[in-house]
Amino acid sequence: MTIRNGEMAASDIQAPNRKRMKKYVIVGILVGLVFSVSRGQEKEENRDYQYALIEAVKQKNFGNLSEAIKLYNLVIKEKPECAVAYFEAGSIYLATNQFELARKHLNQAYNLDPGNEWYTIAYLNSLGALEEHEEVVEILKEKIKSDTEKTEWEFKLAVTYFTVGKLRKARKTLERIEKEKGFSEKITLLKASIYESEEKYELAREEIEKVMILFPEAIQFRIVAAELCLKNGDETAAANYYLEILEVDSMNIFALTNLTDYYRQREDFKNSYKYLAKSFRSSQIEVNRKMAILSYYLSEEEHVNRYYTELSRVIEVFTETHPNESDIRLLAADFFIQNQDYSKAYNQLKHYLQLQKGTYNIYMQTIMLANAASLNEEVIFMTGRAIELYPDSADICFFRGIAFYQAEDYRALIDNFEGISKGQYSSVEYASQAKMILAEAYYKIKDFTRSDSLFESLILEEPENYMVMNNYSYYLAERGEKLEMALEWSSEVVKNNPDNATFLDTYAWILYKLESFEEAEKYILYALDKGGENDPEVNEHAGDIQLELNGFQIARSYYLKAIILGGDKEKLEMKMEKVKTRENE
C-alpha cells in the first residue's frame, strides 16, 4: 500500500492470495516532508532586466518553459548577481528532471543569498535528486547552527538521515525536536516510518495511534495502522481497523477489498461475499477487473452451490452498477443456469439482447429459459422478436407454439405452424411434439377431423409414443367414439406403463364408457393407488364408476374429495344430488 500527499492511492480490488506490496506505507503520508518550494521574487532596480523577469514569469505561467529559460538566462547574462533569475531557472530545470542544470543554477542562487529559505530548500532538493545526501547533511547542520528557528532544518535533517538509511540518527534527531517542541504530527509519522523500516511494526502502530487520537475522522491513518498490523501478522487487528474505516466511509474501497480477503482466508464466505458485493459498487474497480474476480469465484462449483444467495447479491450489484455492460449479463446468466434459477437467467439474457443484436444461439437459449421458467408471455414476446430476425427457424416456431398452447390461443398456434414441415426442425422430438400440440389445438377448437388425422398419423409413425396414444384414447372416450380402438390403444399404454396413474385412469374411463363397470372399478382403484388419490378428475371418475355399481356412499365420498382437491364444484354437487336421487329410487 502507498500513501501519497496524505491520501491513499486508488487501489485495485485484491484478488485471492494477492501479494501485498512490501514498500513502506507511511513515508508518503508525511505532509511537508518533501522540501517544497515556494516562489519568491526579489525586487531589482534595473527596469530592463525587471521587464525580462516579468516576461519570463508570464511565459512560464503559459507553459512555455523553454522561452522562460531563455529569458532567465538573458537576465543572468545582463545581471549575473540576480539570484531570483538563477532560482527560477533552476526551479524549471528541477521540475523537468534536468538535475545537473538545476543544481548549477540553484547553487548560484543559494550562494548569492544564503539566507533565503526558498533558495536553500530548492538547492537541497536538487542535491537530493542527485543523491548527494552528504552535502545536504552539511548544509542542514550549518543552517541549524546559524538559524534561531532551527526546528524545520532539524526535521529536514531527520528526513535526510531516514532517506539514506541512518535510522538511529534520524530517530535521535526527532527525539531531540520532540523534547524541545513537544508532540508534532509529522514528527510522529516520521518516527512511525522509521520503526516500520526497522520492522518494529507494533511501535510504528503506536505512533500512528497518537495521530489518530488527534484526527479521529482521518481514515488514511487507520489504513496505515491496518497495513502495519498485517505486516506484524495480526490480521484480526487489521480487520478491526477496516471496520472502523467503514463506519466513517462505508464505500472505502481499500477497507472493503481487504475485508473481503480477510474473511475469505478464514473461510467465512458469507461475510467475504458481503464485502465483495459492496466493493462492486465502487467505480474505482474497473469492469474488467470485476469480471475477472467474479469469474474466479464462480469457477468454484462448491461455493456456487453453497453460497448461491450471497453470490446472487454480488451479481445483482454488478449488473445494477454497470447496466450497459453486456458481457456481465452472459456471466450472470451462466451462474443462474448452473443453479437452475431459469427465471433470473432469462432476465439476464433478455437484458443482453437489449444491448446486443444477439446470435441465433443466444436467442434460442433465451427462449428455452423462458419456457423452462414457465414465463409464457415472455416466450411469446421473445419468439416474436426472434422470428423477425430468423424467419425460417422451425425451432423458434416450436417454442412459440408451446406458448400459444399454454395461453389457450389455439388459432394462433395453428397459424404459427402453418407451412412448417417435419424436416425443418432440428430434432425428431421437436417435430413430434409440434405435431402433437397441433393435434391438441384442433381438438380444442372441435375440429375433430384434423385432430383425429394428426393423432392417428402420430400413432402410426411412433407406436411407442404413449402420451399421444393415451391422450387420443381419452378424447375418443370423452366423445364416445371409436371406443374399441381407444380401448386397444389404451391397453397397450397401460401394459407398458403399469404404474402411471393418468394412463390407468384413461383405461378405466374407456371401460366405463363401454359399460364394463366392474373392470373399470379395478383399474380406477389401481389409478388411485398409484398417485391418483390427489387428482380431482381421477376421484370424480371413481365416483362415476361407483355410482353405476350402486356404491352410493363411496361415490359421494369420491365426489366430496374431488371438490376438496379443486374439482368443478358445481358439476360435482350436481353429481352428488344424482347419488341422492339414485339412493331414493
C-alpha positions as CSV (number, residue, x, y, z in Angstrom):
1,M,0.0,0.0,0.0
2,T,1.2,3.5,-0.8
3,I,0.1,6.8,0.7
4,R,0.7,9.9,-1.3
5,N,0.2,13.5,-0.1
6,G,-1.8,12.4,2.9
7,E,-4.3,10.3,0.9
8,M,-4.4,6.7,-0.1
9,A,-3.8,5.9,-3.7
10,A,-6.7,4.3,-5.6
11,S,-6.4,0.6,-5.0
12,D,-7.5,-2.2,-7.2
13,I,-9.5,-4.9,-5.5
14,Q,-7.3,-7.6,-4.0
15,A,-7.5,-10.9,-5.9
16,P,-7.4,-14.1,-3.8
17,N,-4.0,-14.8,-2.4
18,R,-2.7,-11.4,-3.6
19,K,0.8,-10.4,-2.7
20,R,0.8,-7.4,-0.5
21,M,3.2,-4.6,-1.5
22,K,6.4,-4.5,0.6
23,K,7.1,-0.8,0.3
24,Y,6.8,1.2,3.4
25,V,3.3,2.5,3.8
26,I,3.9,5.6,5.9
27,V,6.5,7.7,4.2
28,G,4.2,9.2,1.6
29,I,1.7,10.4,4.1
30,L,4.1,12.9,5.7
31,V,2.7,16.2,4.6
32,G,5.6,18.6,4.2
33,L,8.4,16.1,4.4
34,V,9.4,16.7,0.8
35,F,11.3,20.0,0.5
36,S,8.5,22.1,-1.1
37,V,9.4,25.2,-3.0
38,S,7.5,28.5,-3.0
39,R,8.2,31.2,-5.4
40,G,9.9,34.3,-4.2
41,Q,10.6,37.4,-6.1
42,E,13.4,39.8,-5.4
43,K,13.0,43.5,-6.3
44,E,15.6,44.6,-8.7
45,E,16.3,48.2,-9.5
46,N,17.1,47.9,-13.2
47,R,14.0,48.2,-15.3
48,D,15.4,46.3,-18.3
49,Y,16.0,43.1,-16.6
50,Q,12.9,43.5,-14.5
51,Y,10.9,43.6,-17.7
52,A,12.7,40.4,-18.8
53,L,11.9,38.8,-15.5
54,I,8.2,39.7,-15.7
55,E,8.0,38.3,-19.3
56,A,9.8,35.1,-18.2
57,V,7.2,34.6,-15.4
58,K,4.4,35.1,-17.9
59,Q,5.9,32.6,-20.3
60,K,6.4,30.1,-17.5
61,N,2.7,30.5,-16.5
62,F,1.7,29.9,-20.1
63,G,3.7,26.7,-20.0
64,N,6.3,28.0,-22.4
65,L,9.2,26.7,-20.3
66,S,11.9,26.9,-22.9
67,E,11.1,30.5,-23.7
68,A,11.1,31.3,-20.0
69,I,14.5,29.7,-19.6
70,K,15.9,31.8,-22.5
71,L,14.6,35.0,-20.8
72,Y,16.0,34.0,-17.4
73,N,19.4,33.3,-18.9
74,L,19.2,36.7,-20.7
75,V,18.7,38.3,-17.3
76,I,21.6,36.3,-15.8
77,K,23.9,37.4,-18.7
78,E,22.9,41.1,-18.2
79,K,22.9,40.9,-14.4
80,P,25.0,37.9,-13.0
81,E,24.1,38.8,-9.4
82,C,20.4,38.4,-10.0
83,A,19.7,35.5,-7.6
84,V,16.0,35.3,-8.4
85,A,16.8,34.5,-12.1
86,Y,19.0,31.6,-11.1
87,F,16.4,30.4,-8.7
88,E,13.5,30.5,-11.2
89,A,15.6,28.9,-14.0
90,G,16.9,26.2,-11.6
91,S,13.3,25.5,-10.4
92,I,12.2,24.9,-14.0
93,Y,15.2,22.6,-14.6
94,L,14.4,20.7,-11.3
95,A,10.7,20.3,-12.3
96,T,11.7,18.9,-15.7
97,N,14.2,16.5,-14.2
98,Q,17.3,18.3,-15.5
99,F,19.0,17.8,-12.2
100,E,22.6,18.9,-13.1
101,L,21.4,22.2,-14.6
102,A,19.1,22.6,-11.6
103,R,21.9,22.2,-9.1
104,K,24.2,24.6,-11.1
105,H,21.6,27.4,-11.1
106,L,20.2,26.8,-7.6
107,N,23.7,26.7,-6.2
108,Q,24.3,30.1,-7.7
109,A,21.0,31.4,-6.1
110,Y,22.0,29.9,-2.8
111,N,25.5,31.4,-2.8
112,L,24.2,34.8,-3.8
113,D,21.6,34.8,-1.0
114,P,22.3,32.0,1.5
115,G,19.8,33.5,4.0
116,N,16.9,33.0,1.6
117,E,14.9,30.0,2.9
118,W,13.4,29.2,-0.5
119,Y,16.7,29.2,-2.3
120,T,18.1,26.9,0.3
121,I,15.2,24.4,0.1
122,A,15.3,24.4,-3.7
123,Y,19.1,23.8,-3.7
124,L,18.7,21.0,-1.2
125,N,16.1,19.4,-3.4
126,S,18.4,19.4,-6.4
127,L,21.1,17.8,-4.3
128,G,18.6,15.2,-3.1
129,A,17.6,14.5,-6.6
130,L,21.2,13.7,-7.4
131,E,21.5,11.7,-4.2
132,E,24.3,13.9,-2.9
133,H,23.0,13.5,0.6
134,E,26.3,14.2,2.4
135,E,26.3,17.7,1.1
136,V,22.6,18.1,2.1
137,V,23.5,17.0,5.6
138,E,26.4,19.5,5.9
139,I,24.2,22.4,4.7
140,L,21.4,21.5,7.1
141,K,23.9,21.3,10.0
142,E,25.1,24.8,9.1
143,K,21.6,26.1,9.0
144,I,20.8,24.5,12.4
145,K,23.8,26.3,13.9
146,S,23.1,29.7,12.3
147,D,19.3,29.8,12.3
148,T,17.4,30.6,15.5
149,E,14.3,28.9,14.0
150,K,16.2,25.7,13.6
151,T,13.3,23.2,14.1
152,E,12.4,22.9,10.5
153,W,16.0,22.4,9.5
154,E,16.4,19.7,12.2
155,F,13.3,17.9,10.8
156,K,14.7,18.0,7.3
157,L,17.9,16.6,8.6
158,A,16.0,13.7,10.2
159,V,14.2,13.1,6.9
160,T,17.6,13.1,5.1
161,Y,19.0,10.6,7.6
162,F,16.0,8.4,7.1
163,T,16.4,8.6,3.3
164,V,20.0,7.4,3.4
165,G,19.2,4.7,6.0
166,K,20.8,6.2,9.0
167,L,17.7,5.3,11.1
168,R,19.3,5.7,14.6
169,K,20.5,9.3,13.8
170,A,17.1,10.1,12.3
171,R,15.3,8.9,15.4
172,K,17.7,10.7,17.8
173,T,17.1,13.9,15.9
174,L,13.4,13.6,16.1
175,E,13.5,12.8,19.8
176,R,15.6,16.0,20.3
177,I,13.0,18.0,18.5
178,E,10.2,16.4,20.5
179,K,11.9,17.1,23.7
180,E,12.2,20.8,22.8
181,K,8.9,21.4,21.0
182,G,6.6,18.6,22.1
183,F,4.2,16.5,20.1
184,S,4.1,17.1,16.3
185,E,2.1,15.1,13.7
186,K,4.8,15.0,11.1
187,I,7.5,14.0,13.7
188,T,5.3,11.2,14.9
189,L,4.6,10.0,11.4
190,L,8.3,10.0,10.5
191,K,9.1,8.1,13.7
192,A,6.5,5.5,12.6
193,S,8.2,5.3,9.2
194,I,11.5,4.7,10.9
195,Y,10.0,1.9,13.1
196,E,8.4,0.4,10.1
197,S,11.7,0.3,8.1
198,E,13.2,-1.4,11.2
199,E,10.3,-3.9,11.1
200,K,9.2,-2.8,14.5
201,Y,5.6,-2.7,13.4
202,E,4.0,-2.6,16.8
203,L,6.0,0.5,17.7
204,A,5.1,2.1,14.4
205,R,1.4,1.4,15.0
206,E,1.7,3.0,18.5
207,E,3.0,6.2,16.8
208,I,0.1,6.2,14.3
209,E,-2.4,5.7,17.1
210,K,-1.1,9.0,18.6
211,V,-2.0,10.8,15.4
212,M,-5.4,9.0,15.2
213,I,-6.4,10.5,18.5
214,L,-5.9,14.0,17.1
215,F,-7.6,13.2,13.8
216,P,-10.3,10.6,14.5
217,E,-12.0,11.2,11.2
218,A,-8.9,10.9,9.1
219,I,-9.2,7.4,7.7
220,Q,-5.8,7.3,6.0
221,F,-4.2,6.8,9.4
222,R,-6.4,3.8,10.1
223,I,-5.4,2.4,6.7
224,V,-1.7,2.8,7.6
225,A,-2.4,1.2,11.0
226,A,-4.2,-1.7,9.4
227,E,-1.3,-2.3,7.0
228,L,1.2,-2.3,9.9
229,C,-1.0,-4.9,11.6
230,L,-0.9,-7.1,8.5
231,K,2.9,-6.8,8.4
232,N,3.0,-7.8,12.0
233,G,0.8,-10.8,11.3
234,D,-2.1,-9.5,13.3
235,E,-4.9,-9.8,10.7
236,T,-7.7,-9.6,13.2
237,A,-6.5,-6.2,14.4
238,A,-6.2,-5.1,10.8
239,A,-9.8,-6.1,10.1
240,N,-11.0,-4.1,13.1
241,Y,-9.3,-1.0,11.7
242,Y,-11.0,-1.7,8.3
243,L,-14.4,-1.9,10.1
244,E,-13.7,1.4,11.8
245,I,-12.9,2.9,8.4
246,L,-16.3,1.7,7.0
247,E,-18.0,3.5,9.9
248,V,-16.6,6.7,8.6
249,D,-16.6,5.9,4.8
250,S,-18.9,3.0,4.0
251,M,-17.6,2.8,0.5
252,N,-13.9,2.9,1.2
253,I,-12.5,0.5,-1.4
254,F,-9.4,-0.3,0.5
255,A,-11.3,-1.4,3.6
256,L,-13.9,-3.3,1.5
257,T,-11.4,-5.3,-0.5
258,N,-9.2,-6.1,2.4
259,L,-12.2,-7.3,4.5
260,T,-13.2,-9.5,1.5
261,D,-9.8,-11.0,1.6
262,Y,-9.7,-11.3,5.4
263,Y,-13.0,-13.3,5.6
264,R,-12.2,-15.4,2.6
265,Q,-8.9,-16.5,4.2
266,R,-10.9,-17.5,7.3
267,E,-13.4,-19.3,5.1
268,D,-16.2,-17.0,6.4
269,F,-17.5,-16.8,2.8
270,K,-20.8,-15.2,3.7
271,N,-19.0,-12.1,5.1
272,S,-16.4,-12.3,2.3
273,Y,-19.1,-12.1,-0.4
274,K,-21.0,-9.4,1.6
275,Y,-18.0,-7.1,1.4
276,L,-17.2,-8.2,-2.2
277,A,-20.8,-7.1,-3.2
278,K,-20.2,-3.7,-1.5
279,S,-16.9,-3.2,-3.2
280,F,-18.5,-3.9,-6.6
281,R,-20.5,-0.7,-6.3
282,S,-17.3,1.2,-6.5
283,S,-16.2,2.8,-9.8
284,Q,-12.6,2.6,-8.6
285,I,-12.6,-1.0,-9.7
286,E,-12.6,-1.4,-13.5
287,V,-15.3,-3.5,-15.1
288,N,-12.7,-6.0,-16.5
289,R,-11.2,-6.4,-13.1
290,K,-14.6,-7.1,-11.6
291,M,-15.3,-9.6,-14.3
292,A,-12.0,-11.4,-13.6
293,I,-12.8,-11.6,-9.8
294,L,-16.3,-12.8,-10.3
295,S,-15.2,-15.4,-12.8
296,Y,-12.7,-16.7,-10.3
297,Y,-15.3,-17.1,-7.6
298,L,-17.9,-18.6,-9.9
299,S,-15.3,-21.2,-11.0
300,E,-15.6,-22.8,-7.6
301,E,-18.6,-25.0,-8.0
302,E,-18.9,-25.9,-4.4
303,H,-19.1,-22.3,-3.4
304,V,-21.6,-21.5,-6.2
305,N,-23.9,-24.1,-4.8
306,R,-23.4,-23.4,-1.1
307,Y,-23.4,-19.6,-1.3
308,Y,-25.9,-19.0,-4.0
309,T,-27.7,-16.2,-2.2
310,E,-24.5,-14.3,-1.4
311,L,-23.1,-14.6,-4.9
312,S,-26.5,-13.7,-6.4
313,R,-26.2,-10.4,-4.5
314,V,-22.7,-9.8,-5.9
315,I,-24.1,-10.3,-9.4
316,E,-27.1,-8.1,-8.7
317,V,-24.9,-5.3,-7.5
318,F,-22.6,-5.8,-10.5
319,T,-25.4,-5.5,-13.0
320,E,-27.0,-2.6,-11.2
321,T,-23.7,-0.7,-11.2
322,H,-23.0,-1.5,-14.9
323,P,-26.4,-1.8,-16.6
324,N,-25.0,-1.3,-20.0
325,E,-22.2,-3.9,-19.9
326,S,-23.5,-6.8,-21.9
327,D,-20.7,-9.3,-21.0
328,I,-21.8,-9.2,-17.4
329,R,-25.2,-10.5,-18.4
330,L,-23.8,-13.6,-20.1
331,L,-21.7,-14.4,-16.9
332,A,-24.8,-13.8,-14.7
333,A,-27.0,-16.0,-17.0
334,D,-24.5,-18.9,-16.7
335,F,-24.5,-18.6,-13.0
336,F,-28.3,-18.7,-12.7
337,I,-28.5,-21.6,-15.2
338,Q,-26.0,-23.5,-13.1
339,N,-28.3,-23.1,-10.1
340,Q,-31.4,-23.8,-12.2
341,D,-32.8,-20.4,-11.5
342,Y,-34.1,-20.1,-15.0
343,S,-36.3,-17.1,-14.5
344,K,-33.3,-14.9,-13.4
345,A,-31.1,-16.4,-16.1
346,Y,-33.8,-15.5,-18.7
347,N,-33.9,-11.9,-17.4
348,Q,-30.1,-11.6,-17.7
349,L,-30.2,-12.8,-21.4
350,K,-33.2,-10.6,-22.1
351,H,-31.1,-7.5,-20.9
352,Y,-28.2,-8.8,-23.0
353,L,-30.4,-8.8,-26.1
354,Q,-31.5,-5.2,-25.4
355,L,-27.8,-4.3,-25.5
356,Q,-26.6,-6.5,-28.4
357,K,-28.1,-7.8,-31.6
358,G,-27.6,-11.4,-30.4
359,T,-26.8,-14.5,-32.3
360,Y,-29.3,-17.2,-33.1
361,N,-28.0,-19.4,-30.3
362,I,-28.4,-16.7,-27.8
363,Y,-32.0,-16.2,-28.8
364,M,-32.7,-19.9,-28.6
365,Q,-31.2,-20.2,-25.2
366,T,-33.2,-17.2,-24.0
367,I,-36.4,-18.7,-25.4
368,M,-35.7,-22.1,-23.8
369,L,-35.0,-20.4,-20.4
370,A,-38.3,-18.6,-20.6
371,N,-40.0,-21.8,-21.4
372,A,-38.3,-23.7,-18.6
373,A,-39.3,-21.0,-16.2
374,S,-42.9,-21.1,-17.4
375,L,-42.8,-17.5,-18.4
376,N,-45.4,-18.0,-21.1
377,E,-45.9,-14.3,-22.0
378,E,-42.1,-13.9,-22.3
379,V,-41.8,-16.9,-24.6
380,I,-44.4,-15.3,-26.9
381,F,-42.6,-11.9,-26.7
382,M,-39.1,-13.3,-27.3
383,T,-40.1,-15.8,-30.1
384,G,-41.9,-12.9,-31.8
385,R,-38.7,-10.8,-31.7
386,A,-36.6,-13.8,-32.8
387,I,-38.8,-14.8,-35.7
388,E,-38.3,-11.3,-37.2
389,L,-34.6,-11.9,-37.3
390,Y,-34.7,-15.6,-38.1
391,P,-38.0,-16.2,-40.0
392,D,-37.0,-19.6,-41.3
393,S,-36.4,-21.2,-37.9
394,A,-38.9,-24.0,-37.2
395,D,-37.4,-24.4,-33.7
396,I,-38.4,-20.8,-32.8
397,C,-41.9,-21.6,-34.0
398,F,-41.9,-24.8,-32.0
399,F,-41.5,-22.9,-28.7
400,R,-43.9,-20.2,-29.8
401,G,-46.5,-22.9,-30.5
402,I,-46.0,-24.3,-26.9
403,A,-46.5,-20.8,-25.5
404,F,-49.7,-20.4,-27.6
405,Y,-51.0,-23.7,-26.3
406,Q,-50.3,-22.7,-22.7
407,A,-52.1,-19.4,-23.4
408,E,-55.0,-21.4,-24.9
409,D,-54.7,-19.3,-28.1
410,Y,-55.3,-22.3,-30.3
411,R,-56.0,-20.3,-33.5
412,A,-52.6,-18.5,-33.1
413,L,-51.0,-21.9,-32.6
414,I,-52.4,-23.3,-35.8
415,D,-51.3,-20.3,-37.7
416,N,-47.9,-20.5,-36.2
417,F,-47.2,-24.0,-37.6
418,E,-48.7,-23.2,-41.0
419,G,-46.3,-24.3,-43.7
420,I,-43.7,-25.9,-41.5
421,S,-42.6,-29.5,-42.4
422,K,-41.2,-32.2,-40.2
423,G,-37.8,-31.9,-41.7
424,Q,-37.3,-28.3,-40.8
425,Y,-37.0,-29.0,-37.1
426,S,-33.6,-29.5,-35.6
427,S,-34.7,-32.7,-33.8
428,V,-37.2,-35.5,-34.3
429,E,-38.5,-34.7,-30.8
430,Y,-39.4,-31.2,-31.7
431,A,-41.2,-32.4,-34.9
432,S,-43.2,-35.0,-32.9
433,Q,-44.2,-32.5,-30.1
434,A,-45.1,-29.9,-32.6
435,K,-47.4,-32.3,-34.4
436,M,-48.9,-33.4,-31.1
437,I,-49.8,-29.9,-29.8
438,L,-51.2,-29.1,-33.3
439,A,-53.5,-32.1,-32.9
440,E,-54.4,-30.9,-29.4
441,A,-55.2,-27.4,-30.8
442,Y,-57.5,-28.8,-33.4
443,Y,-59.2,-30.9,-30.7
444,K,-59.7,-27.9,-28.5
445,I,-61.5,-26.0,-31.3
446,K,-63.5,-29.1,-32.0
447,D,-62.0,-29.7,-35.5
448,F,-62.1,-33.5,-34.8
449,T,-61.4,-34.4,-38.4
450,R,-58.0,-32.7,-38.5
451,S,-57.3,-33.6,-34.9
452,D,-58.0,-37.4,-35.4
453,S,-56.0,-37.4,-38.6
454,L,-52.9,-36.0,-36.8
455,F,-53.2,-38.2,-33.7
456,E,-53.6,-41.4,-35.8
457,S,-50.7,-40.4,-38.1
458,L,-48.5,-39.9,-35.0
459,I,-49.5,-43.3,-33.6
460,L,-48.5,-44.9,-36.9
461,E,-45.3,-43.0,-37.0
462,E,-44.4,-43.5,-33.3
463,P,-46.1,-46.7,-32.0
464,E,-44.3,-46.1,-28.7
465,N,-45.4,-42.6,-28.2
466,Y,-47.7,-43.5,-25.2
467,M,-48.5,-39.9,-24.3
468,V,-50.1,-39.4,-27.7
469,M,-51.8,-42.7,-27.6
470,N,-53.2,-42.1,-24.2
471,N,-54.5,-38.6,-24.9
472,Y,-56.2,-39.6,-28.1
473,S,-57.8,-42.6,-26.5
474,Y,-59.1,-40.4,-23.7
475,Y,-60.5,-37.8,-26.2
476,L,-62.3,-40.6,-28.1
477,A,-63.8,-41.9,-24.8
478,E,-65.0,-38.4,-23.9
479,R,-66.7,-38.2,-27.3
480,G,-67.9,-41.8,-27.1
481,E,-66.4,-42.6,-30.5
482,K,-64.1,-45.4,-31.7
483,L,-64.2,-46.9,-28.2
484,E,-62.9,-50.4,-29.2
485,M,-59.9,-48.8,-31.0
486,A,-59.4,-46.5,-28.0
487,L,-59.5,-49.5,-25.6
488,E,-56.9,-51.3,-27.7
489,W,-54.5,-48.3,-27.7
490,S,-55.1,-47.6,-24.0
491,S,-54.5,-51.3,-23.2
492,E,-51.1,-51.1,-24.9
493,V,-50.3,-47.9,-23.0
494,V,-51.1,-49.5,-19.6
495,K,-49.3,-52.6,-20.4
496,N,-46.1,-50.7,-20.9
497,N,-46.7,-48.1,-18.1
498,P,-48.4,-50.1,-15.3
499,D,-47.6,-47.6,-12.6
500,N,-48.8,-44.4,-14.4
501,A,-52.0,-43.1,-12.6
502,T,-53.0,-41.0,-15.6
503,F,-52.8,-43.8,-18.1
504,L,-54.7,-46.2,-15.7
505,D,-57.4,-43.6,-15.3
506,T,-57.8,-43.3,-19.1
507,Y,-58.1,-47.1,-19.4
508,A,-60.7,-47.2,-16.6
509,W,-62.6,-44.4,-18.2
510,I,-62.8,-46.2,-21.6
511,L,-64.1,-49.3,-19.8
512,Y,-66.7,-47.1,-18.0
513,K,-67.8,-45.8,-21.4
514,L,-68.1,-49.3,-22.6
515,E,-70.2,-50.0,-19.5
516,S,-67.7,-52.6,-18.2
517,F,-68.1,-51.1,-14.7
518,E,-66.6,-53.8,-12.6
519,E,-63.4,-53.9,-14.8
520,A,-63.4,-50.1,-14.7
521,E,-63.5,-50.2,-10.9
522,K,-60.5,-52.5,-10.9
523,Y,-58.4,-50.1,-12.9
524,I,-59.6,-46.9,-11.2
525,L,-58.5,-48.3,-7.9
526,Y,-55.1,-49.0,-9.5
527,A,-55.0,-45.4,-10.6
528,L,-55.9,-44.1,-7.1
529,D,-53.2,-46.4,-5.6
530,K,-50.5,-45.1,-8.0
531,G,-50.9,-41.5,-7.1
532,G,-54.3,-40.6,-8.5
533,E,-55.8,-40.1,-5.0
534,N,-54.8,-36.5,-5.1
535,D,-56.2,-35.8,-8.6
536,P,-59.7,-34.4,-8.6
537,E,-60.5,-35.9,-12.0
538,V,-59.5,-39.4,-11.0
539,N,-61.6,-39.1,-7.9
540,E,-64.6,-37.9,-10.0
541,H,-64.2,-40.8,-12.3
542,A,-64.1,-43.2,-9.3
543,G,-67.3,-41.6,-8.1
544,D,-69.0,-42.1,-11.5
545,I,-68.0,-45.8,-11.6
546,Q,-69.2,-46.4,-8.0
547,L,-72.5,-44.7,-8.9
548,E,-73.1,-47.2,-11.7
549,L,-72.2,-50.0,-9.3
550,N,-74.7,-48.6,-6.8
551,G,-71.9,-47.8,-4.3
552,F,-73.7,-44.6,-3.4
553,Q,-71.8,-43.8,-0.2
554,I,-68.5,-44.5,-1.8
555,A,-69.4,-42.4,-4.8
556,R,-70.4,-39.5,-2.6
557,S,-67.1,-39.6,-0.7
558,Y,-65.1,-39.6,-4.0
559,Y,-67.1,-36.6,-5.3
560,L,-66.6,-34.7,-2.0
561,K,-62.9,-35.4,-2.2
562,A,-62.8,-34.2,-5.8
563,I,-64.4,-30.9,-4.6
564,I,-61.7,-30.6,-1.8
565,L,-59.0,-31.2,-4.4
566,G,-60.2,-28.3,-6.6
567,G,-62.6,-30.0,-9.0
568,D,-65.6,-28.4,-10.6
569,K,-67.7,-27.8,-7.6
570,E,-70.9,-27.0,-9.4
571,K,-70.7,-30.1,-11.5
572,L,-69.7,-32.3,-8.6
573,E,-72.5,-31.1,-6.4
574,M,-75.0,-32.0,-9.2
575,K,-73.5,-35.5,-9.3
576,M,-73.9,-35.7,-5.5
577,E,-77.6,-34.8,-6.0
578,K,-77.8,-37.6,-8.6
579,V,-76.4,-40.0,-6.0
580,K,-79.1,-38.9,-3.6
581,T,-81.8,-39.4,-6.2
582,R,-80.5,-42.9,-7.1
583,E,-80.4,-43.8,-3.5
584,N,-84.1,-43.0,-3.2
585,E,-85.3,-44.9,-6.2
